[in-house]
Amino acid sequence: MSIDDGSYASPRGRTSWLRFGATMLITGTAAAIMVVLTAQGVLAASFSISGQPFTVTADELQGDGFEQFATLDSMPENSPNAGDTGGQIVVVVSAIQTATLTNLCQSISLGGSFLKITAGDAGTPVRATTLVVDSDAISGEASFTNIDIGQDASTLTKVHGVTGNPGVFSQQADHVTIRSLRQNNFATTAAVFTLPHLNIAFTDSGC
């Protein structure tokens, strides 16, 4: 595997992940075709990604202050993972001001084995502030409080210092809950990341 000033506001309240996901994938993809390909993302400004995806799962994520928008992540020009895309990947940026994750698992395939990290599975959840994740696939059962869909990404206010470029489709909410979270990620940053009961090991299977 963290979205109101003069912008269009959707009806406030809770919405299902399926409806949210359909909106993000359909409307977000249309926006990507027209404007997102020229955008520079939050993470792209801080580091170049390796282009090697990793899986993140959690039994539950609770987040206060949520933003989400599409952007481009970039790899170094000489990266072996650049492929035919010029070293750029269209991703969904999910930002959360303060987050807790229960039973967090992160794994990356090393070709025949996995590097696996687990934490927050002993009664104390993982905690993060200003959590920013770049993904190309997200699934789970989610609900949102006071969500605004279709806001200009440059006007987001829920996560300190995190906005997209003008003209980019986005959404923000006061609170997000996602159960059975699963993400295919390319990058993660956080101002603070606390991992109780941390375990790192090479295993035969991923998350």
Wavefront OBJ file of the C-alpha trace (Angstrom):
o trace
v 0.000 0.000 0.000
v -1.721 8.089 3.013
v -9.168 13.714 -0.274
v -12.447 21.865 0.417
v -12.078 25.064 -0.675
v -14.326 26.257 -3.476
v -14.345 22.897 -5.212
v -17.151 20.562 -6.152
v -18.187 18.519 -3.139
v -19.821 15.128 -3.431
v -22.586 14.241 -0.934
v -20.933 13.913 2.436
v -20.940 10.696 4.378
v -19.717 7.167 3.748
v -19.172 5.463 0.418
v -18.260 1.921 -0.567
v -14.817 0.962 -1.874
v -16.333 -0.447 -5.085
v -18.009 2.845 -5.915
v -14.921 4.793 -4.896
v -12.656 2.483 -6.891
v -14.813 2.715 -9.991
v -14.753 6.497 -9.772
v -11.003 6.560 -9.304
v -10.230 4.097 -12.085
v -12.711 5.396 -14.668
v -12.673 9.135 -14.016
v -9.069 9.073 -12.893
v -7.973 7.244 -16.036
v -9.743 9.771 -18.225
v -8.038 12.568 -16.341
v -4.713 10.782 -16.681
v -5.008 10.647 -20.471
v -5.506 14.406 -20.704
v -3.488 15.969 -17.900
v -1.767 13.565 -15.529
v 0.899 12.532 -18.013
v 2.376 16.016 -17.642
v 2.231 16.026 -13.841
v 5.080 15.522 -11.419
v 4.218 13.654 -8.231
v 5.095 14.150 -4.616
v 7.522 11.232 -4.535
v 9.042 12.014 -7.919
v 10.313 15.259 -6.429
v 12.045 13.470 -3.559
v 13.597 10.375 -5.156
v 13.696 8.213 -8.279
v 11.924 4.887 -7.918
v 13.571 1.558 -8.700
v 10.547 0.432 -10.727
v 10.427 -2.843 -8.794
v 6.945 -3.248 -7.232
v 6.297 -4.574 -3.743
v 3.164 -5.890 -2.051
v 1.689 -4.382 1.116
v -1.219 -5.883 3.051
v -2.915 -5.039 6.350
v -5.917 -6.401 8.193
v -7.079 -2.818 8.793
v -5.957 0.722 8.091
v -7.376 3.701 9.985
v -6.408 7.155 8.741
v -7.189 10.753 9.647
v -6.702 13.194 6.785
v -6.794 11.395 3.418
v -5.872 12.503 -0.112
v -5.625 10.639 -3.409
v -4.656 11.641 -6.939
v -2.894 10.251 -10.000
v 0.604 11.203 -11.102
v 3.813 9.966 -12.753
v 6.749 8.345 -10.966
v 10.131 8.275 -12.688
v 13.086 5.881 -12.723
v 16.700 6.717 -13.575
v 17.281 6.642 -17.325
v 19.676 3.697 -16.982
v 17.321 1.621 -14.826
v 16.949 -1.988 -16.045
v 13.246 -1.724 -15.114
v 12.551 1.256 -17.389
v 11.149 -0.913 -20.205
v 9.330 0.846 -23.050
v 7.794 3.591 -20.894
v 10.792 5.900 -20.785
v 11.202 5.057 -17.111
v 7.832 6.514 -16.061
v 4.882 4.804 -14.397
v 1.356 6.193 -13.909
v 0.437 5.667 -10.247
v -2.195 6.631 -7.701
v -0.790 8.650 -4.801
v -2.554 7.920 -1.497
v -1.584 10.235 1.369
v -2.692 10.036 5.006
v -1.835 12.547 7.727
v -1.939 10.032 10.607
v -2.426 6.304 10.072
v -2.530 3.054 12.029
v -2.182 -0.358 10.365
v -2.951 -3.698 11.993
v -0.989 -6.781 10.916
v 1.132 -5.022 8.319
v 3.002 -7.171 5.796
v 5.347 -5.998 3.042
v 7.094 -8.304 0.592
v 9.183 -8.003 -2.541
v 9.953 -10.825 -4.963
v 13.640 -11.553 -5.409
v 13.139 -14.280 -8.001
v 12.646 -17.581 -6.211
v 12.399 -16.052 -2.735
v 10.876 -13.026 -1.011
v 12.130 -10.394 1.394
v 9.244 -10.137 3.867
v 8.637 -7.548 6.580
v 5.877 -7.859 9.187
v 4.918 -5.572 12.083
v 1.962 -4.516 14.183
v 0.829 -8.111 14.729
v 1.233 -8.326 18.508
v -1.621 -6.110 19.663
v 0.105 -2.783 18.920
v -0.525 -1.372 15.423
v 1.982 0.252 13.107
v 1.778 4.046 13.246
v 2.740 6.592 10.581
v 2.474 10.329 10.019
v 2.430 12.032 6.609
v 2.291 8.608 4.973
v 2.501 8.778 1.148
v 2.168 5.646 -0.989
v 2.431 5.312 -4.792
v 0.442 2.329 -6.150
v -0.874 0.943 -9.407
v -3.381 -1.416 -7.736
v -5.359 -1.112 -4.490
v -8.105 -3.354 -3.103
v -10.029 -3.708 0.137
v -13.272 -2.854 1.914
v -13.214 0.889 2.559
v -15.382 3.641 3.961
v -14.776 7.385 4.033
v -16.048 10.257 6.179
v -16.772 13.623 4.507
v -15.290 12.718 1.130
v -14.950 15.204 -1.741
v -14.481 13.614 -5.182
v -13.314 15.511 -8.252
v -11.330 18.230 -6.466
v -8.350 19.865 -8.188
v -5.254 18.142 -6.823
v -3.425 21.447 -6.290
v -6.045 22.522 -3.711
v -5.903 19.481 -1.392
v -5.717 20.355 2.313
v -5.931 17.149 4.362
v -2.229 16.182 4.451
v 0.391 18.789 5.312
v 2.609 19.617 2.345
v 1.075 17.056 -0.042
v -0.706 18.278 -3.193
v -0.806 17.372 -6.854
v -0.546 19.570 -9.942
v -3.269 21.975 -11.144
v -5.922 20.340 -13.308
v -5.370 16.828 -11.921
v -8.410 14.840 -10.689
v -8.297 14.075 -6.956
v -10.317 13.342 -3.841
v -9.925 13.933 -0.118
v -11.695 12.895 3.087
v -11.564 13.569 6.811
v -11.179 9.874 7.662
v -10.639 6.566 5.868
v -11.039 2.978 7.056
v -9.851 0.120 4.835
v -10.151 -3.525 5.865
v -8.353 -6.362 4.053
v -6.073 -3.808 2.420
v -3.838 -4.957 -0.436
v -1.609 -2.673 -2.511
v 0.886 -3.086 -5.340
v 3.308 -0.257 -4.549
v 6.298 1.411 -6.141
v 7.220 3.841 -3.348
v 6.381 4.789 0.239
v 7.477 7.754 2.343
v 6.522 8.861 5.855
v 7.612 11.600 8.238
v 7.450 9.069 11.102
v 7.010 5.292 10.749
v 6.782 3.230 13.967
v 6.910 -0.567 13.498
v 6.266 -2.521 16.728
v 7.186 -6.225 16.726
v 9.189 -5.773 13.517
v 10.362 -8.931 11.759
v 12.436 -9.067 8.551
v 13.230 -12.386 6.867
v 13.784 -14.165 3.551
v 10.852 -16.515 2.907
v 9.413 -18.798 0.240
v 6.182 -16.813 -0.061
v 5.097 -13.182 -0.049
v 2.233 -11.385 1.649
l 4 5 6 7 8 9 10 11 12 13 14 15 16 17 18 19 20 21 22 23 24 25 26 27 28 29 30 31 32 33 34 35 36 37 38 39 40 41 42 43 44 45 46 47 48 49 50 51 52 53 54 55 56 57 58 59 60 61 62 63 64 65 66 67 68 69 70 71 72 73 74 75 76 77 78 79 80 81 82 83 84 85 86 87 88 89 90 91 92 93 94 95 96 97 98 99 100 101 102 103 104 105 106 107 108 109 110 111 112 113 114 115 116 117 118 119 120 121 122 123 124 125 126 127 128 129 130 131 132 133 134 135 136 137 138 139 140 141 142 143 144 145 146 147 148 149 150 151 152 153 154 155 156 157 158 159 160 161 162 163 164 165 166 167 168 169 170 171 172 173 174 175 176 177 178 179 180 181 182 183 184 185 186 187 188 189 190 191 192 193 194 195 196 197 198 199 200 201 202 203 204 205 206 207
